[in-house]
Amino acid sequence: MVTKILIVEDDVEMNRLLEIDLKRRGFEVYTCDNGLDGLRRFHEVRPHLVVLDVELPGMDGLTVCQRIRELSNVPILIITAHAVSEEEMAEGLNLGADEYLLKPLRHLEFHARVNALLRRARFSETPDEDAVGYADDYLVVDVRGRRVTVQGREIRLTPTEFRLLAVFVRHRGQVLTFEELLEQVWGHGYRTEHHYPRIYVSHLRRKIEPDPRTPTYIQNEYGVGYRFVGK
């Protein structure tokens, strides 16, 4: 099956270059230059990954991201022309983004991020016969079935969030360093992105913890990493 990628970017030249580049790598590519058309195109083609600019005419990229996330767990790579603070990244994650990249895009990094996002999405869809889950009266993590419930209510996780939680559950009780999390969740090319675990853990806590300010499940090991502890 050919992997489909949707690019929503109002810079016509960047759209063209990304389309040519990704097609050369065997992807089926669709492009749009505004948010409303991007959302319509998403419904039509059901891509495996979305590359989404923040500043778009008609409907901004974060709103498009939010609308897509209400319907699908497809990986969403946000691209932006200005530096992103941790607060801005957290806002994007809150709306369902998986990754941020700063323009101008560097080809090697762009390809690495695209491949990593697709790999995580395949992980979240492929059955794992050796998967280790977790269950108590509040939180249930069915790694094999790719389902997470909080107080009996199923919650939606992005592929990256699910992979992070699955790694925590698999290593329950163990301290996982920032480097180990980056390697196991994001991949070899993310070893220097030390802010990623902190931001994603904070976001994951808001989804699964009874009180994110005093976490029950994902606990800090200050200066080292995190530990998943059950009730």
C-alpha positions as CSV (number, residue, x, y, z in Angstrom):
1,M,0.0,0.0,0.0
2,V,1.3,3.4,-1.0
3,T,1.7,5.9,1.9
4,K,-0.3,9.1,1.3
5,I,0.9,12.4,2.6
6,L,-1.1,15.7,2.6
7,I,0.8,19.0,2.6
8,V,-1.1,22.1,3.7
9,E,1.2,25.1,3.0
10,D,0.4,28.5,1.5
11,D,3.9,28.9,0.1
12,V,3.4,27.6,-3.5
13,E,7.1,27.1,-4.1
14,M,7.6,25.1,-0.8
15,N,4.5,23.0,-1.7
16,R,6.0,22.2,-5.1
17,L,9.5,21.3,-3.7
18,L,8.1,19.1,-0.9
19,E,5.8,17.4,-3.3
20,I,8.6,16.6,-5.7
21,D,10.9,15.5,-2.9
22,L,8.4,13.2,-1.3
23,K,7.2,11.7,-4.6
24,R,10.8,10.8,-5.4
25,R,10.8,8.8,-2.1
26,G,7.8,6.8,-3.2
27,F,5.0,8.7,-1.4
28,E,1.6,9.6,-2.9
29,V,1.4,13.4,-2.2
30,Y,-1.5,15.8,-2.1
31,T,-1.1,19.6,-1.6
32,C,-3.3,22.5,-0.6
33,D,-2.6,26.2,0.0
34,N,-5.2,27.1,2.6
35,G,-6.7,25.6,5.7
36,L,-10.3,25.0,4.5
37,D,-9.1,23.2,1.4
38,G,-6.7,21.3,3.5
39,L,-9.5,20.0,5.7
40,R,-11.7,19.1,2.7
41,R,-8.7,17.3,1.1
42,F,-8.1,15.4,4.3
43,H,-11.7,14.0,4.2
44,E,-11.3,13.1,0.6
45,V,-7.9,11.3,0.6
46,R,-7.5,10.1,4.2
47,P,-3.7,10.5,4.2
48,H,-1.4,8.6,6.5
49,L,0.4,11.8,7.5
50,V,-0.3,15.5,7.4
51,V,2.3,18.2,7.0
52,L,0.6,21.4,8.2
53,D,1.8,25.0,8.2
54,V,0.7,27.2,11.2
55,E,0.0,30.4,9.3
56,L,-2.7,29.6,6.7
57,P,-5.3,31.7,4.9
58,G,-9.0,30.8,5.5
59,M,-8.4,28.7,8.6
60,D,-5.2,28.6,10.6
61,G,-3.1,25.5,11.0
62,L,-3.8,24.8,14.6
63,T,-7.5,24.9,14.0
64,V,-7.1,22.5,11.1
65,C,-5.0,20.3,13.4
66,Q,-7.8,20.3,16.0
67,R,-10.5,19.5,13.5
68,I,-8.4,16.6,12.1
69,R,-7.7,15.2,15.5
70,E,-11.4,15.1,16.4
71,L,-11.7,12.5,13.6
72,S,-8.4,10.7,13.3
73,N,-5.2,9.7,15.0
74,V,-3.2,10.4,11.8
75,P,0.3,11.8,12.6
76,I,0.4,15.6,12.2
77,L,3.7,17.4,11.6
78,I,3.4,21.2,12.2
79,I,5.8,23.5,10.3
80,T,6.3,27.1,11.3
81,A,8.5,30.1,10.3
82,H,9.2,31.3,13.8
83,A,10.8,29.7,16.8
84,V,8.5,27.7,19.0
85,S,8.5,28.1,22.8
86,E,7.6,25.2,25.0
87,E,4.3,26.9,25.8
88,E,3.5,27.1,22.0
89,M,4.5,23.5,21.5
90,A,2.3,22.5,24.5
91,E,-0.6,24.3,22.9
92,G,-0.1,22.5,19.6
93,L,0.1,19.2,21.4
94,N,-3.1,20.0,23.2
95,L,-4.8,20.4,19.9
96,G,-3.3,17.1,18.6
97,A,0.0,17.9,16.9
98,D,2.7,15.2,17.0
99,E,5.8,17.2,15.9
100,Y,7.1,20.7,15.2
101,L,9.7,21.7,12.6
102,L,11.1,25.1,12.0
103,K,11.4,26.6,8.5
104,P,13.5,26.6,6.4
105,L,13.2,22.9,6.5
106,R,16.4,20.9,6.4
107,H,15.9,17.9,4.1
108,L,17.6,15.3,6.3
109,E,15.7,16.3,9.4
110,F,12.4,16.6,7.5
111,H,12.8,13.1,6.1
112,A,13.8,11.7,9.5
113,R,10.8,13.3,11.2
114,V,8.4,12.0,8.5
115,N,9.8,8.5,8.8
116,A,9.7,8.5,12.6
117,L,6.1,9.7,12.6
118,L,5.0,7.0,10.2
119,R,6.9,4.4,12.1
120,R,5.2,5.4,15.4
121,A,1.8,5.3,13.6
122,R,2.5,1.7,12.3
123,F,3.5,0.7,15.9
124,S,0.1,2.0,17.2
125,E,-1.7,0.0,14.6
126,T,0.3,-3.3,14.4
127,P,-0.7,-6.0,16.9
128,D,2.0,-6.8,19.5
129,E,1.6,-10.4,20.8
130,D,4.2,-9.7,23.6
131,A,2.6,-6.4,24.7
132,V,2.4,-5.7,28.4
133,G,-0.6,-3.8,29.6
134,Y,-1.8,-2.2,32.8
135,A,-5.1,-2.1,34.6
136,D,-6.5,-0.7,37.9
137,D,-9.9,0.7,38.9
138,Y,-9.0,4.1,37.3
139,L,-6.7,3.5,34.4
140,V,-6.6,0.7,31.8
141,V,-3.8,0.5,29.2
142,D,-4.5,-2.2,26.6
143,V,-1.3,-2.1,24.6
144,R,-2.2,-5.0,22.4
145,G,-5.7,-3.6,21.7
146,R,-4.4,0.0,21.4
147,R,-7.0,1.3,23.8
148,V,-6.6,3.5,26.9
149,T,-9.5,4.1,29.3
150,V,-9.8,6.5,32.3
151,Q,-12.6,5.7,34.7
152,G,-14.2,3.6,32.0
153,R,-14.1,6.3,29.3
154,E,-11.9,5.7,26.3
155,I,-9.4,8.6,25.6
156,R,-7.8,9.5,22.4
157,L,-4.0,9.5,22.2
158,T,-1.8,10.5,19.3
159,P,0.6,7.8,18.0
160,T,3.5,9.5,19.9
161,E,1.5,9.7,23.1
162,F,0.5,6.1,22.9
163,R,4.0,4.9,22.2
164,L,5.3,6.9,25.1
165,L,2.7,5.4,27.4
166,A,3.3,1.9,26.1
167,V,7.1,2.3,26.8
168,F,6.3,3.4,30.4
169,V,4.0,0.5,31.0
170,R,6.4,-2.0,29.5
171,H,9.1,-0.8,32.0
172,R,6.8,-0.4,35.0
173,G,8.7,0.5,38.1
174,Q,11.9,1.2,36.2
175,V,13.6,4.6,35.9
176,L,13.7,5.6,32.3
177,T,16.3,8.3,31.5
178,F,15.6,11.1,29.1
179,E,18.0,9.5,26.6
180,E,16.3,6.1,26.9
181,L,12.9,7.7,26.3
182,L,14.1,9.6,23.3
183,E,15.7,6.5,21.8
184,Q,12.7,4.2,22.4
185,V,9.8,6.6,21.6
186,W,11.2,9.1,19.1
187,G,14.2,7.3,17.6
188,H,18.0,7.7,17.2
189,G,17.8,11.1,15.5
190,Y,16.1,12.7,18.5
191,R,18.9,12.2,21.1
192,T,19.5,15.9,21.6
193,E,15.8,16.9,21.9
194,H,15.8,16.7,25.7
195,H,12.7,18.9,26.0
196,Y,10.6,16.4,24.2
197,P,10.0,13.9,27.1
198,R,9.2,16.8,29.5
199,I,6.6,18.3,27.2
200,Y,5.0,15.1,26.2
201,V,4.9,13.7,29.7
202,S,3.2,16.9,30.9
203,H,0.6,16.5,28.1
204,L,0.1,12.8,28.8
205,R,-0.4,13.4,32.5
206,R,-3.2,15.8,31.7
207,K,-5.0,13.0,29.9
208,I,-4.4,10.0,32.3
209,E,-3.6,11.4,35.8
210,P,-6.4,12.0,38.4
211,D,-4.4,15.2,39.3
212,P,-1.6,16.1,36.9
213,R,-0.1,18.5,39.5
214,T,0.5,15.5,41.8
215,P,1.0,12.6,39.4
216,T,0.1,9.1,40.5
217,Y,1.4,7.1,37.5
218,I,4.2,9.0,35.8
219,Q,6.6,10.2,38.5
220,N,9.7,12.4,38.2
221,E,13.2,11.2,38.9
222,Y,14.6,14.7,39.0
223,G,17.5,15.3,36.7
224,V,17.3,11.7,35.4
225,G,14.0,10.9,33.8
226,Y,10.7,9.3,34.8
227,R,9.2,6.2,36.3
228,F,5.7,4.6,35.7
229,V,4.3,3.5,39.0
230,G,0.9,1.8,39.3
231,K,-1.6,2.0,42.2
